[in-house]
Amino acid sequence: MDKTKKSIGYKVSIFDPTSIHGKEMKKVLIERGFPYESVKLIDIEEKLGTVAEFDDEATIVTLADTEALTESDVIFFCGNPKASAAITKRYKELDFFAFDLSRSQNESENYKYFVSPQDREILRKWNGIYATPHPVAVPLIRTLSKLEEEFGLLFASATAMNAVSEIGFEGISSLHKQTTDLMNFVPLDEKQRIFNLFPRQTGYADEIGQIRRHVTDSEKLKNLEFTLSLIDVPIFFGAAIVVYVEMESSSSKDFAWNKLFTGDDGFKFDGNVSAGDDPLGPVDIAETDLLHVQLLNIEEDNSKLWFWILADNIRLCSVINIVQLAEAVLGLDENR
């Protein structure tokens, strides 16, 4: 499809619009002023007739059939990886831009993961399916890339806390019900997640492997030795990550970390916890568009660093990332 800007806007479709990512996508497109001529909400046959909402208007979910796909310029795939994989593969045949939040495929000659902000020319030269990485990988790539540019990195290790929203509305509803039941002294009828921690029961190695691939496949971090641990935690939203890095060159004791992690690229530096600044948690940054960084500790020689990353896993790390990719691909970011 031609990547020149359309003066009257794009025919946009949102696949799986009732998913947690689909609901946020509808909000973000409006908030960012994405230029659309029309917006269709499409899904598989089982979801047909569902009443959803876009821009305060009730909209019926219609079938993602050949006609709907052909009439779309841009399609955002917001859930259901299996169905997304089958449909995205038709992007060449049906001539639409495919932006995938479902992580439905491994990287290939037609499918590639990108993180925004990214080299605009790389995006515009790519003619395949555009995908957003695992929401844990997005803040890691952005933060570690900054440190690599400034100091060079020898080693990085991260422990990431996975919120229940990563498994969709089912996880959120379960945590909400358990919280309510416990506060009302109602016995739980399932394994206690609220006020509890436990390791992932299934898919641990697969998810760890996916995040590590997304991080180390990024251009600036290809040679980084990187380890990762993942914990499921009883919080609704948020990517919360503790990171330890060993750097090639040392920072000076008065290095301006606030300048490194503050600017037009979406970072917010929230101080040094070990120096007495108030620590932030996932609740503090929910529904924000910034990637928050707090220092935890710096070794005396300033070559080793611990820090804390916080971001909204649904909004910033998934939906805004993919919309920013679309804006860059279509040249919509030139005047932002």
ABEGO torsion letter per residue (X at the ends): XBABBBAAEBBBBBBGAABAAAAAAAAAAAAAGBBBABBBBBBBAAABGBBBBBGGBBBBBBBBBAAAAAABABBBBAEGAAAAAAAAAAAAAAGBBBBBAAGABBBBAABBBBBOBBBAAAAAABABBBBBBBAAAAAAAAAAAAAAAAAEBABBBBBBBBBAAAAEAAAAAAAAAAAAAAAAGBBBABBBABGBBBBBABGAAAAAAAAAAAAAABAAAAABBBBBBBBBBBBABEBBBBBBBBBABBBBAABBAAAAABEAAGBBBAEBAAAGBBBBBAAAABGBABBBBBBABBBAAGABBBBBBBBBAAAAAAAAAAAAAAAAAAGAAAAX
